[in-house]
Amino acid sequence: MSGGATAVMAAAAVAGAAIAYNNGQEQKKAAEKASQQAEANAKKQEKSADEATNRANQKRADTGAALDAASQSGKAGASGTMLTGPQGVDPNMLNLGKNTLLGS
C-alpha cells in the first residue's frame, strides 16, 4: 500500500503544480490587462491635461500694439511708407540719366 499511496501523493503533487501554474498564468494575463488599461488611462489623462493647458494659453493677436504702430506711422505724413520714410522719394533718384522720353 505504501507504493500506491506514494503514487497517489505524486499524482496529487503534479496536479497541484499544474493548477498552480494555470493560476499563475491567469494572474499574469490579468496583470498585463490591468497594466494596459492603466497605460491607456494615463495617456487619456495626459491628452486631456495638454488640451486644457492649450485652452488656457491660447495665443491671441496684440491688437493694442497693432493700433499703436498704425497711429505712429500715420504721424509720418501721407508720403511716409515703410520703403521711403517720411521724406518721400527724391525726384533726382528717379532720373535714369538719359534724355529720352522715358528718362527725362
Secondary structure, DSSP 4 states (H G I P E B T S, - for coil): -HHHHHHHHHHHHHHHHHHHHHHHHHHHHHHHHHHHHHHHHHHHHHHHHHHHHHHHT-----HHHHHHHHHHHHTT-TT-BTTTBTT---GGGG--SS-STTT-
